[in-house]
Amino acid sequence: MSQRGTWTPFKKNTHGETRYRADAAARRNGAWRVWVGCLAGSTDIRVDAPRRVRCKDDERDYILSFLRMVFPHTPGSADQIMFSYSGIRLLPRSDQDFTGRISRGHSIKRINGPVPQFCMVGGKWTTFRAFAEQVADKVLGELSKDRLTDTQDMAIGGGKGFRVNEVVAEGRQAHLQANYGSRADEVWHYCAALVGDAPLLPDNCYSTGEIGFLAEHEHALTLSDIVLRRTSLAITGQISADLIDAIAAVMAKTKGWSEVQQNSQREALCAELAEFHGVSAEMLQSRNTKG
């Protein structure tokens, strides 16, 4: 079965508090202070099939009512929403009336055949490494192989070899380390080697060199890849029409896009922001004059 979860960043902060609450329908809700605002969300809406979903008006209103209930001194309103997103989590089939009561634990199901299949059921971000090792152990056992090492104490990704880089200027250092962890040096040297590396817009932390780095080294192929999946520009409410134009210009140069391709990428991103993330063209334009 499938369930969906919806989360919405707000401009208003929550004074450092984190709160959780389950309602009468056993939906689990949460609110966290993040960046310069509040990330509020809810889970557990059953859907018929896994497909791309968005935060609908009734879900938005539900989250707003929850926010007002747990933070009575921070009244949230629809015009404060900077971005919204909704996704699908696959859960095991269950007879429970409420999806909130279905276990979030993970399991492995073996399907027999000439080539056995091991199906991963459930699981979440906080347990992905343990789950992966368990599946690997099943496969190793099937192949009569022994495990040579494990990842329990292994640093990965941007946390591997993380250290403070004293070479980068303080403001730039904070941005690069927050976004790239131990790869901050690599990004900085890439940008330093470029002629004319500069902020995408005045007072914006991301630079033209960074966008080039993401396009070349992080498999970013589209404008949506950069804005929605390689940077925090969208979810933090920074993305604007001017920023999109600046990023599109860098991507066009890096990827060799024609003017037609560049315009097509821009239109596709704006349509995606409006349809699935509640960021309209008017909102993008209005942000041009802010900050």
Residue pairs with C-beta under 8 A, 6 or more apart in sequence:
1 46
1 90
1 91
1 92
1 93
1 94
1 99
1 102
2 46
2 47
2 48
2 49
2 50
2 88
2 89
2 90
2 91
3 43
3 44
3 45
3 46
3 47
3 88
3 89
3 91
3 99
3 102
4 43
4 45
4 47
4 53
4 86
4 87
4 88
4 89
5 41
5 42
5 43
5 44
5 45
5 86
5 87
5 89
6 41
6 42
6 43
6 45
6 55
6 59
6 63
6 84
6 85
6 86
7 39
7 40
7 41
7 84
7 85
7 86
8 39
8 40
8 41
8 55
8 60
8 63
8 81
8 83
8 84
8 85
8 278
9 34
9 35
9 37
9 38
9 39
9 40
9 81
9 82
9 83
9 84
9 235
9 236
9 237
10 37
10 38
10 39
10 40
10 67
10 76
10 80
10 81
10 82
11 36
11 37
11 80
11 82
11 237
12 37
12 38
12 74
12 75
12 76
12 80
13 33
13 36
13 37
13 38
13 74
14 31
14 32
14 33
14 38
14 71
14 74
15 33
15 74
16 33
17 31
17 33
17 71
18 30
18 31
18 32
18 33
19 30
19 31
19 70
19 71
20 28
20 29
20 30
21 28
21 29
21 30
21 66
21 69
21 70
22 28
22 29
22 100
23 29
23 66
25 44
25 98
25 100
26 44
26 98
26 99
26 100
26 101
27 42
27 43
27 44
27 45
27 98
27 100
28 42
28 43
28 44
28 100
29 40
29 41
29 42
29 43
29 63
29 66
29 70
30 40
30 41
30 42
31 38
31 39
31 40
31 41
31 66
31 67
31 70
31 71
32 38
32 39
32 40
33 39
35 232
35 236
36 236
37 82
37 236
37 237
38 67
38 71
38 74
38 76
40 63
40 66
40 67
40 76
41 63
42 59
42 62
42 63
42 66
43 89
43 99
43 100
44 98
44 99
44 100
45 59
45 99
46 99
47 53
47 88
50 88
50 90
51 88
52 276
53 86
53 87
53 88
54 84
54 86
54 275
54 276
54 277
54 278
55 63
55 84
55 85
55 86
55 278
59 86
60 78
60 81
60 84
60 278
61 78
64 76
64 77
64 78
67 74
67 75
67 76
68 75
68 76
81 278
82 235
82 236
82 237
82 279
83 234
83 235
83 236
83 237
83 277
83 278
83 279
84 277
84 278
85 235
85 276
85 277
86 276
89 124
90 121
90 122
91 99
91 102
91 103
91 104
91 122
92 102
92 103
92 107
92 121
92 122
94 101
94 102
96 102
103 122
104 122
104 124
105 122
106 120
106 121
106 122
106 123
106 124
106 127
106 131
106 134
107 121
107 122
108 118
108 119
108 120
108 121
108 134
108 135
108 138
109 118
109 119
109 121
110 116
110 117
110 118
110 119
110 138
111 117
111 118
111 119
116 142
118 135
118 138
118 139
120 131
120 135
123 131
129 151
132 151
133 150
133 151
133 152
136 147
137 147
140 146
140 147
155 161
155 162
157 181
158 180
158 181
158 182
158 183
159 181
159 182
160 181
160 182
161 182
162 177
162 181
162 182
163 182
164 173
164 177
165 173
165 176
165 177
165 184
165 185
165 188
167 185
167 188
168 176
168 184
168 185
168 188
171 205
172 188
173 184
175 205
175 206
176 184
176 187
176 188
177 184
179 231
179 232
180 186
180 187
187 209
187 210
187 213
190 209
190 212
190 213
190 217
191 197
191 207
191 209
191 210
191 213
192 209
194 208
194 209
194 212
196 208
197 207
197 208
197 209
198 207
198 208
199 205
199 206
199 207
199 208
200 206
200 207
200 208
200 211
200 243
200 246
200 247
200 250
201 242
201 243
201 246
203 291
204 238
204 243
204 291
206 231
206 233
208 246
208 250
211 226
211 247
211 250
211 251
211 254
212 250
212 253
212 254
214 220
214 225
214 226
214 230
214 231
215 226
215 250
215 251
215 254
215 255
216 254
218 230
219 225
220 226
220 229
220 230
220 251
221 255
222 265
222 268
222 269
223 244
223 247
223 248
223 251
223 265
223 266
223 268
223 269
224 265
224 268
224 269
224 272
226 247
226 251
227 233
227 234
227 239
227 244
227 247
227 269
227 273
228 234
228 269
228 272
228 277
232 238
233 239
233 243
234 273
234 277
234 279
237 287
238 287
238 291
239 273
239 279
239 284
239 287
240 284
240 285
240 287
240 288
240 290
241 281
241 284
241 285
241 287
241 288
242 288
244 266
244 269
244 270
244 284
245 266
248 262
248 265
248 266
249 262
251 257
251 262
251 265
252 259
252 261
252 262
257 265
270 281
270 284
273 279
273 280
273 284
274 280
274 281
